[in-house]
Structures are given as structure tokens and as C-alpha cells.
Amino acid sequence: QVQLVESGGGLVQAGGSLQLSCSSSGHIVSANTMGWFRQAPGNKRELVATDFAGETTNYADSVRGRFTISRDDRRPTTVYLQMNSLKPEDTGVYVCNYVSCPLAYWGQGTQVTVSS
């Protein structure tokens, strides 16, 4: 079992910045992918950014160049999402994800609201 707890969401004006954190606990293995997804009201959950074992990162086109994912693998493993130049369309619930095939875990999510 893996538990994920997100923090750092909030209300920010367009052009502002926020940093999200996701702290993990439980049975964490080294070869894992951690990432962030988001879901806006009425929309499907979409990938924002992922990090595979601190080696490879992947970003949605809509956030590339504005968001940065990073991780600290000292126990507990924590993954961060630095969000700059925020836009109203970045509004949504941001959810942390941990994958070590075939298992996947999700956090509860943290709300990010960007006002215009």
C-alpha cells in the first residue's frame, strides 16, 4: 500500500505561481513513476507531468515551459510541481499519482484556482 498526501493548492491570480507537494508513505519502490494529473469541472482527468525514478520527465503540451516536476527520494519520497505563469485554464483539482506496475495509487487532490 502507498499513501499520497498533496498540499500547496490555493487561489492565485493569473500570472502567479504555486508549488504543489505530494508526500508518500508506505511501500515505495525505487523504480516508480510519480506524477500530477488534474481535473477541471466537467472535464476528464488529464496528465500534467510525470517523473520516472528521477530520470525522465514528461509534460502536457499545455504546461511545458511553465511547470516543472521534481522529486526528493529521501524518505519520505516527495514529488513537487512548480507552477509558474498560471492561467485560468490551469484551474482544477490536482491529484498526485504513484505507479509501480502493476500497481497505481492516487492522492485525494488539492484545489488550484487561477483567477483572471
C-alpha positions as a Markdown table, in Angstrom:
| # | Residue | x | y | z |
|---|---|---|---|---|
| 1 | Gln | 0.0 | 0.0 | 0.0 |
| 2 | Val | 1.1 | 3.5 | -0.8 |
| 3 | Gln | -0.4 | 6.7 | 0.7 |
| 4 | Leu | -0.1 | 10.1 | -1.0 |
| 5 | Val | -0.9 | 13.4 | 0.5 |
| 6 | Glu | -0.9 | 16.6 | -1.5 |
| 7 | Ser | -0.5 | 20.2 | -0.3 |
| 8 | Gly | 0.1 | 23.6 | -1.7 |
| 9 | Gly | -3.1 | 24.4 | -3.6 |
| 10 | Gly | -4.9 | 27.6 | -3.4 |
| 11 | Leu | -6.2 | 30.7 | -5.1 |
| 12 | Val | -3.8 | 32.7 | -7.2 |
| 13 | Gln | -4.1 | 35.4 | -9.8 |
| 14 | Ala | -3.3 | 34.8 | -13.5 |
| 15 | Gly | 0.5 | 35.1 | -14.0 |
| 16 | Gly | 1.2 | 34.0 | -10.5 |
| 17 | Ser | 3.0 | 30.9 | -9.1 |
| 18 | Leu | 2.2 | 28.0 | -6.8 |
| 19 | Gln | 4.2 | 25.0 | -5.7 |
| 20 | Leu | 2.4 | 21.7 | -5.0 |
| 21 | Ser | 3.9 | 18.9 | -2.9 |
| 22 | Cys | 3.0 | 15.3 | -2.7 |
| 23 | Ser | 4.4 | 13.3 | 0.2 |
| 24 | Ser | 4.3 | 9.5 | 0.0 |
| 25 | Ser | 4.4 | 6.8 | 2.6 |
| 26 | Gly | 4.1 | 3.0 | 2.6 |
| 27 | His | 5.8 | 0.5 | 0.4 |
| 28 | Ile | 7.7 | 2.7 | -2.1 |
| 29 | Val | 10.0 | 1.0 | -4.6 |
| 30 | Ser | 12.8 | 2.8 | -6.4 |
| 31 | Ala | 11.6 | 2.1 | -9.9 |
| 32 | Asn | 8.4 | 4.1 | -9.9 |
| 33 | Thr | 6.7 | 6.9 | -11.7 |
| 34 | Met | 5.2 | 9.8 | -9.8 |
| 35 | Gly | 3.2 | 12.5 | -11.4 |
| 36 | Trp | 0.5 | 15.0 | -11.3 |
| 37 | Phe | -2.9 | 14.9 | -13.0 |
| 38 | Arg | -5.6 | 17.5 | -12.9 |
| 39 | Gln | -9.4 | 17.6 | -13.4 |
| 40 | Ala | -11.5 | 20.6 | -14.1 |
| 41 | Pro | -15.2 | 20.6 | -13.6 |
| 42 | Gly | -16.9 | 18.8 | -16.5 |
| 43 | Asn | -13.6 | 17.6 | -17.9 |
| 44 | Lys | -11.8 | 14.3 | -17.9 |
| 45 | Arg | -8.7 | 13.9 | -15.7 |
| 46 | Glu | -5.6 | 14.8 | -17.7 |
| 47 | Leu | -1.9 | 14.3 | -17.3 |
| 48 | Val | 0.1 | 17.3 | -16.2 |
| 49 | Ala | 3.6 | 16.0 | -15.6 |
| 50 | Thr | 5.3 | 12.7 | -14.6 |
| 51 | Asp | 8.7 | 11.8 | -13.4 |
| 52 | Phe | 10.2 | 8.3 | -13.8 |
| 53 | Ala | 12.6 | 7.5 | -11.0 |
| 54 | Gly | 14.1 | 10.9 | -11.1 |
| 55 | Glu | 15.5 | 10.2 | -14.6 |
| 56 | Thr | 12.8 | 11.1 | -17.2 |
| 57 | Thr | 10.2 | 13.7 | -17.1 |
| 58 | Asn | 7.1 | 14.2 | -19.3 |
| 59 | Tyr | 4.8 | 17.2 | -19.6 |
| 60 | Ala | 1.5 | 18.0 | -21.2 |
| 61 | Asp | 1.9 | 20.4 | -24.1 |
| 62 | Ser | -0.3 | 22.9 | -22.3 |
| 63 | Val | 2.1 | 23.3 | -19.3 |
| 64 | Arg | 5.5 | 22.7 | -20.9 |
| 65 | Gly | 7.8 | 25.6 | -20.2 |
| 66 | Arg | 5.7 | 26.8 | -17.3 |
| 67 | Phe | 5.5 | 23.9 | -14.9 |
| 68 | Thr | 8.4 | 21.9 | -13.5 |
| 69 | Ile | 8.2 | 18.5 | -11.8 |
| 70 | Ser | 10.8 | 17.4 | -9.4 |
| 71 | Arg | 11.3 | 14.8 | -6.7 |
| 72 | Asp | 13.2 | 14.2 | -3.5 |
| 73 | Asp | 13.7 | 10.5 | -2.9 |
| 74 | Arg | 14.9 | 10.8 | 0.7 |
| 75 | Arg | 12.3 | 9.1 | 2.8 |
| 76 | Pro | 9.5 | 10.0 | 2.5 |
| 77 | Thr | 9.6 | 10.4 | -1.3 |
| 78 | Thr | 8.1 | 13.7 | -2.2 |
| 79 | Val | 7.3 | 15.0 | -5.6 |
| 80 | Tyr | 6.8 | 18.7 | -6.3 |
| 81 | Leu | 5.1 | 20.6 | -9.1 |
| 82 | Gln | 6.3 | 24.2 | -9.5 |
| 83 | Met | 3.7 | 26.1 | -11.5 |
| 84 | Asn | 4.6 | 29.5 | -13.0 |
| 85 | Ser | 2.8 | 31.8 | -15.3 |
| 86 | Leu | -0.5 | 30.3 | -14.2 |
| 87 | Lys | -3.5 | 30.7 | -16.4 |
| 88 | Pro | -7.2 | 30.5 | -15.6 |
| 89 | Glu | -7.4 | 27.3 | -17.7 |
| 90 | Asp | -5.0 | 25.7 | -15.2 |
| 91 | Thr | -7.8 | 25.7 | -12.6 |
| 92 | Gly | -8.7 | 22.3 | -11.3 |
| 93 | Val | -8.1 | 19.6 | -8.7 |
| 94 | Tyr | -4.5 | 18.5 | -8.9 |
| 95 | Val | -4.0 | 14.8 | -8.0 |
| 96 | Cys | -0.8 | 13.1 | -7.2 |
| 97 | Asn | -0.2 | 9.6 | -8.7 |
| 98 | Tyr | 2.3 | 6.8 | -8.0 |
| 99 | Val | 2.8 | 3.9 | -10.3 |
| 100 | Ser | 4.9 | 0.9 | -9.9 |
| 101 | Cys | 3.5 | -1.6 | -12.3 |
| 102 | Pro | 1.0 | -3.2 | -12.0 |
| 103 | Leu | 0.0 | -1.0 | -9.0 |
| 104 | Ala | -1.2 | 2.6 | -9.1 |
| 105 | Tyr | -2.2 | 4.9 | -6.3 |
| 106 | Trp | -3.9 | 8.3 | -6.2 |
| 107 | Gly | -4.0 | 11.0 | -3.6 |
| 108 | Gln | -7.1 | 12.9 | -2.6 |
| 109 | Gly | -6.2 | 16.0 | -4.6 |
| 110 | Thr | -5.7 | 19.7 | -3.9 |
| 111 | Gln | -7.6 | 22.5 | -5.5 |
| 112 | Val | -5.9 | 25.1 | -7.6 |
| 113 | Thr | -7.9 | 28.1 | -8.7 |
| 114 | Val | -6.5 | 30.8 | -11.0 |
| 115 | Ser | -8.4 | 34.0 | -11.3 |
| 116 | Ser | -8.3 | 36.2 | -14.3 |
